[in-house]
Amino acid sequence: MTTPPKGGAKRPARMSAAKLRQEAQSMNALALETLAAIMRGTGQDAVKLAAAREVLDRAHGKPGPSAAKAKASKDSARGRMTVIVKRFSDVTPEEEAAADATERREW
């Protein structure tokens, strides 16, 4: 059981999913402006990259894992390099081993 907020503050009323979606959609422009300001700002590159990724995901949708692999195979056939940025916590042991093997092979 949860305890009531201190100071007698009232808990906000629950919103339906449709109402929550409507409220969020009404803030689209503000959210996009905020992400654009972060991208153009002088903050850390990781934060700017995350903001750019959010904008691209909203504009074009998130690419699926098969799309990244298909593009990587096309690019490697043309002699291009594909860079995939991931959080360290999202890297699987298999991906880490493959990256280690690639690094050893190139040195």
C-alpha positions, 0 to 999 in steps of 0.5 A: 500500500502506498503512503499519501504524499506529505504535506497534505498534497493531493495525488493527481487524478488518473488519466485514461490512456486516450486522455494521456495520449491527447495531452502528450500530443498537445506538447509535440512542438514543445518537445521537438523544440526542446530536443532541437535546443539540446542538439544545438547546445553546448552540452555533452556529445552523448546527450546531443546524440541521444536528442538527435536519435529521439528526433530521428526516431520520431520522424522516421520510426525506429529501425528494426534489428534486421534493417541494421544488419541488412544495411551493414552487409550492403555497406561492407560489400561496398567497402563502407563502414557502419557504426552502431552506437549502443549503450554498454549495458545493451551489448550482448556477450556475442557482440562483445566477442565479435568486436574483440575478434575484429580489434585483434584481427586489425592490429 
